[in-house]
């Protein structure tokens, strides 16, 4: 695989190119290099509280003007899947209002009947009425799905319940299991990212710092994993099935290397 073979790069954000309000060394230069070499980029993250334009604004305020379409989040994966699998009765979406912009073209309903109940993190918009409406829909035949299933997340004021906790509550109450998860590390997320890119797995590499979320998830779809020794990396995370490089600034050299190895 060389630069001419790679059509696209899936690029994790936090811990890979950006951390604690700053770019990691070489991140901006590497991103510029990818675009200059006509390699498609999708910046991927599991956020369900920020939409693509909000992520664009974060990058822009930090010196990078990246098209909003270059970001791929669980809401985008859900939209891609739902366009292919339309819901005649609509989707009851328990998602933050920011996410609906990235779900344009999907029939979202405020009450049943619905074919799907889709759960994200509603943040401060959670209320018991929408949970009860979701329960009614599930008990009347709707399928339960989730943008992601994290149990909690760390906010400025401490840990907060994430969408996985609300999915668990609906599973317990309805007796139904969640059938699809659209965020990392689900295989579905990466399949929808490939569809968005109009690429096949052999043309794409996944670059990240999280073994389970980034590397394993991508490899299930046949995508080459490239793991960085930054962010969540631990020395014991070594496997001949994926590549390890030191940092994001080393990615261009690896892509251009005539004979790539599984370590840097």
C-alpha positions as CSV (number, residue, x, y, z in Angstrom):
1,X,0.0,0.0,0.0
2,X,1.4,3.4,-1.0
3,X,0.0,6.9,-1.2
4,X,-1.5,6.2,-4.6
5,X,-3.3,3.1,-3.2
6,X,-4.8,4.9,-0.2
7,X,-8.0,6.7,-1.2
8,X,-9.0,7.8,2.3
9,X,-7.9,8.0,5.9
10,X,-10.3,7.7,8.9
11,X,-8.7,9.9,11.5
12,X,-9.6,9.8,15.2
13,X,-9.7,13.2,16.8
14,X,-9.1,13.1,20.6
15,X,-5.7,11.7,21.5
16,X,-4.7,11.4,17.8
17,X,-4.6,14.9,16.4
18,X,-6.1,17.0,19.3
19,X,-6.0,16.8,23.1
20,X,-6.8,19.1,25.9
21,X,-7.5,22.1,23.7
22,X,-4.3,21.9,21.6
23,X,-3.0,20.1,18.5
24,X,-0.6,17.3,18.9
25,X,2.8,18.0,17.3
26,X,2.7,17.7,13.6
27,X,-1.1,17.3,13.4
28,X,-1.9,20.3,11.4
29,X,1.0,19.6,9.0
30,X,-0.1,16.0,8.5
31,X,-3.7,17.0,7.9
32,X,-2.6,19.5,5.3
33,X,-0.4,16.9,3.6
34,X,-3.3,14.4,3.3
35,X,-5.5,17.0,1.6
36,X,-2.6,18.2,-0.6
37,X,-2.2,14.5,-1.8
38,X,-5.9,14.2,-2.6
39,X,-6.5,11.7,0.2
40,X,-10.0,11.9,1.5
41,X,-10.2,12.4,5.3
42,X,-13.0,11.7,7.7
43,X,-12.4,12.9,11.2
44,X,-14.3,10.5,13.4
45,X,-15.5,10.7,17.0
46,X,-18.3,9.2,19.1
47,X,-19.7,12.6,20.2
48,X,-23.5,12.7,20.3
49,X,-23.7,16.3,21.7
50,X,-21.8,18.1,18.9
51,X,-22.7,18.1,15.2
52,X,-20.4,18.4,12.3
53,X,-20.6,22.2,12.1
54,X,-19.8,22.5,15.8
55,X,-16.7,20.3,15.2
56,X,-15.8,22.5,12.2
57,X,-16.0,25.6,14.4
58,X,-13.6,24.0,17.0
59,X,-11.1,23.2,14.4
60,X,-11.5,26.7,12.7
61,X,-10.9,28.5,16.0
62,X,-7.7,26.5,16.4
63,X,-6.4,27.4,13.0
64,X,-7.8,24.7,10.7
65,X,-10.6,25.3,8.2
66,X,-11.9,21.8,7.5
67,X,-15.1,21.2,5.6
68,X,-18.0,20.1,7.9
69,X,-18.5,17.2,5.5
70,X,-15.1,15.8,6.5
71,X,-16.4,15.0,10.0
72,X,-18.2,11.6,10.6
73,X,-20.1,11.0,13.8
74,X,-22.6,8.4,14.9
75,X,-25.5,10.6,13.7
76,X,-24.0,10.5,10.2
77,X,-23.7,6.7,10.4
78,X,-27.3,6.4,11.5
79,X,-28.5,8.7,8.7
80,X,-26.6,6.8,6.1
81,X,-28.1,3.5,7.3
82,X,-31.6,4.9,7.7
83,X,-31.6,6.3,4.1
84,X,-30.8,2.7,2.9
85,X,-33.4,1.3,5.4
86,X,-36.3,3.8,5.4
87,X,-38.8,3.8,8.2
88,X,-42.4,4.2,6.9
89,X,-43.6,5.1,10.4
90,X,-40.6,7.3,11.2
91,X,-37.9,7.3,13.9
92,X,-38.4,8.5,17.4
93,X,-35.0,10.0,18.0
94,X,-34.0,10.6,21.7
95,X,-31.0,12.7,20.6
96,X,-29.7,16.2,21.4
97,X,-31.2,18.9,19.2
98,X,-27.7,19.5,17.8
99,X,-27.7,16.1,16.1
100,X,-30.8,16.6,14.0
101,X,-28.9,18.8,11.6
102,X,-26.8,15.7,10.6
103,X,-29.9,13.5,10.3
104,X,-31.6,15.6,7.6
105,X,-33.8,13.6,5.2
106,X,-34.8,11.1,7.9
107,X,-38.4,11.0,9.0
108,X,-38.1,12.0,12.7
109,X,-41.3,11.8,14.8
110,X,-42.2,13.1,18.3
111,X,-44.5,10.3,19.2
112,X,-45.6,6.8,18.1
113,X,-46.2,4.8,16.1
114,X,-42.5,4.6,15.1
115,X,-40.4,1.9,13.4
116,X,-37.3,2.7,15.4
117,X,-36.3,4.3,18.7
118,X,-32.9,5.8,18.3
119,X,-31.1,6.8,21.6
120,X,-28.2,9.3,21.8
121,X,-27.2,11.6,24.7
122,X,-29.8,14.4,25.1
123,X,-27.7,16.2,27.7
124,X,-29.8,18.8,29.6
125,X,-32.8,18.0,27.2
126,X,-33.6,14.7,28.8
127,X,-37.1,14.4,30.3
128,X,-39.3,11.6,31.5
129,X,-42.0,12.2,28.9
130,X,-39.7,11.3,26.0
131,X,-38.5,8.2,27.8
132,X,-42.1,7.1,28.4
133,X,-42.9,7.8,24.7
134,X,-39.9,5.6,23.7
135,X,-41.2,2.9,26.0
136,X,-44.7,3.0,24.4
137,X,-43.1,2.8,20.9
138,X,-41.0,-0.2,21.9
139,X,-43.9,-2.0,23.4
140,X,-45.8,-1.4,20.2
141,X,-43.2,-3.0,18.0
142,X,-40.4,-0.4,17.4
143,X,-36.8,-1.6,17.2
144,X,-34.3,-0.1,19.7
145,X,-31.1,1.4,18.3
146,X,-28.4,3.7,19.8
147,X,-25.9,6.2,18.5
148,X,-23.4,4.8,21.1
149,X,-23.6,3.0,24.4
150,X,-21.1,4.7,26.7
151,X,-22.2,4.4,30.3
152,X,-21.0,7.9,31.3
153,X,-18.8,10.7,30.2
154,X,-16.6,13.2,32.0
155,X,-17.9,16.8,32.0
156,X,-16.4,19.9,33.6
157,X,-18.5,19.2,36.7
158,X,-17.8,15.5,36.9
159,X,-19.2,12.3,35.4
160,X,-22.6,12.4,33.7
161,X,-24.9,9.7,32.5
162,X,-24.3,8.9,28.8
163,X,-26.7,7.3,26.3
164,X,-25.8,3.7,27.3
165,X,-27.5,4.2,30.7
166,X,-30.7,5.3,29.0
167,X,-30.5,2.4,26.6
168,X,-30.2,0.0,29.5
169,X,-33.2,1.6,31.2
170,X,-35.3,1.1,28.1
171,X,-34.1,-2.4,27.6
172,X,-35.0,-3.3,31.2
173,X,-38.5,-1.7,31.0
174,X,-39.4,-3.0,27.5
175,X,-37.8,-6.4,27.6
176,X,-36.1,-5.6,24.2
177,X,-32.5,-5.5,23.4
178,X,-30.7,-2.8,21.5
179,X,-30.4,-4.2,17.9
180,X,-27.9,-1.7,16.4
181,X,-25.2,0.7,17.6
182,X,-24.0,3.3,15.2
183,X,-20.9,4.6,17.0
184,X,-17.4,3.2,17.4
185,X,-16.4,0.4,17.8
186,X,-19.4,-1.1,16.0
187,X,-18.7,-2.6,12.6
188,X,-21.8,-0.7,11.4
189,X,-20.1,2.6,12.1
190,X,-17.1,1.8,9.9
191,X,-19.3,0.3,7.1
192,X,-21.3,3.5,7.0
193,X,-18.1,5.5,6.9
194,X,-16.9,3.5,3.9
195,X,-20.2,4.1,2.2
196,X,-19.9,7.9,2.9
197,X,-16.4,7.8,1.4
198,X,-17.5,5.6,-1.6
199,X,-14.5,3.5,-0.9
200,X,-13.6,-0.2,-0.3
201,X,-11.7,-1.3,2.8
202,X,-8.5,-2.0,0.9
203,X,-8.4,1.7,0.0
204,X,-8.7,3.0,3.5
205,X,-6.6,3.2,6.7
206,X,-7.9,3.9,10.2
207,X,-5.5,6.0,12.4
208,X,-6.2,6.3,16.1
209,X,-5.0,5.8,19.7
210,X,-7.7,3.5,21.1
211,X,-7.2,-0.2,20.5
212,X,-10.7,-1.3,21.0
213,X,-12.6,1.7,19.6
214,X,-10.4,2.6,16.6
215,X,-8.3,-0.4,15.6
216,X,-10.4,-3.5,16.4
217,X,-13.6,-1.8,15.1
218,X,-11.9,-0.9,11.8
219,X,-10.3,-4.3,11.3
220,X,-13.6,-6.0,11.6
221,X,-14.4,-4.3,8.3
222,X,-11.1,-5.2,6.7
223,X,-9.7,-1.7,7.1
224,X,-5.9,-1.4,7.9
225,X,-5.4,-0.1,11.4
226,X,-2.6,2.4,12.3
227,X,-2.1,2.9,16.0
228,X,-0.3,5.9,17.5
229,X,1.7,5.9,20.7
230,X,-0.3,8.8,22.0
231,X,-3.5,9.3,23.9
232,X,-4.8,6.0,25.2
233,X,-1.9,3.8,23.8
234,X,-0.3,1.3,26.2
235,X,2.9,-0.6,25.5
236,X,1.2,-4.0,25.8
237,X,-1.0,-3.0,22.8
238,X,1.1,-4.8,20.2
239,X,-0.2,-7.1,17.5
240,X,1.1,-8.1,14.1
241,X,-2.3,-7.4,12.6
242,X,-2.0,-3.6,12.8
243,X,0.7,-0.9,12.3
244,X,2.2,1.1,15.2
245,X,3.8,4.5,14.6
246,X,5.0,7.0,17.2
247,X,2.8,10.0,16.4
248,X,0.5,11.6,13.8
249,X,3.5,13.5,12.4
250,X,4.9,10.1,11.2
251,X,1.9,9.2,9.1
252,X,3.0,10.8,5.8
253,X,6.4,8.9,5.9
254,X,4.6,5.6,6.6
255,X,2.2,6.1,3.8
256,X,5.0,6.9,1.4
257,X,7.3,4.1,2.6
258,X,7.8,1.6,-0.3
259,X,7.7,-1.5,2.0
260,X,5.5,-0.9,5.1
261,X,6.1,-2.9,8.2
262,X,3.8,-3.3,11.2
263,X,5.9,-1.1,13.5
264,X,7.7,2.2,13.3
